[in-house]
Amino acid sequence: MLNPKVVAVEACEPPSLVLTFANGERRRFDVSPYLDKGIFKELRDSAYFRSVRAASGFVAWPRGQDFSSDTLYLKSIALSP
């Protein structure tokens, strides 16, 4: 089974993303475990963090950081409707 694609993303604090998936689910993804790793260190800048966009089913930032829809879906928690 393929995980649903991201259709919308909203940057929140602390560094987390609220995601809307193609199946209608809304989930929260915690980015903080990645902030000390390689290119993800740039995401510590809150203004840059908020520049995130949904792109072709995943999320991405202008300088190449991204998370796949599988990672986002499997490592996020469902939000109450």
N, C-alpha and C positions, 0 to 999 in steps of 0.2 A: 504494500500500500504506500502510495506517495503521500507525503505531508502536504497540506495546502500551502499555497503561495501567499506572501504578504501583499496586501492591496493598499494599506495605509499604515503610517508610523507616526508616533508622537514622542518626542524626547521629553523625559521627566527627570526630576531630581528625587533621591540621589541617582547617580547615573543608571537610569533604566529606560526602557522603551516600552510604550504601550502599542501593541501591534493589532491590526485587524487583518484577519486571514480571509481568503476567498470563500471559505465555508461559513463565514459570519462570526466566527469565534473572535473574542478579544482576549489577549493574553499579555502578561508583563514579563519582559526579559531583562534580567539583571546584567548589566555590562561590566560592573565593577571587578569581577574576577579576571578580566582581560586587560585592565588599564595599566598593568606593569609589564606588558608583553609587546616587544617590537613596535610596529607601526601603530598599535592601539594606544600607545602612550599619549599621542596627540589628542585623544578623546577626553583627556583630563580637562582640557580647555572647554569650559561650559558653552561659550559662544560657538565654538567649532562643533561640539557635540550636538548642539541643536540644529546644525545644518544637515542632519541625516535626511535621507529621502528613500521612499520605496522605489525600487527599480527592477523590473522584470521578475518580480516574485520574491526578491530578497531586499535587504537594506544596505545602503552604501553612503559614504561620505565623499566629499570632493577630492580628497587626496588618496583615494584607493582603499581605504578600510571598508570591509564589508562582512556581513554574516549571511550564510545561506539560509534558505527557508527551512531546511531540515534542522539545523542548529537552533534557529529561533523557535521553532515549534516544539522540539523535544526538550529544550532547556528553559522553557518559559512556563509560567503558571497561569491557569485560567482565571479570568476576572469574573466576578459575579455579574449576571445580566442586569 
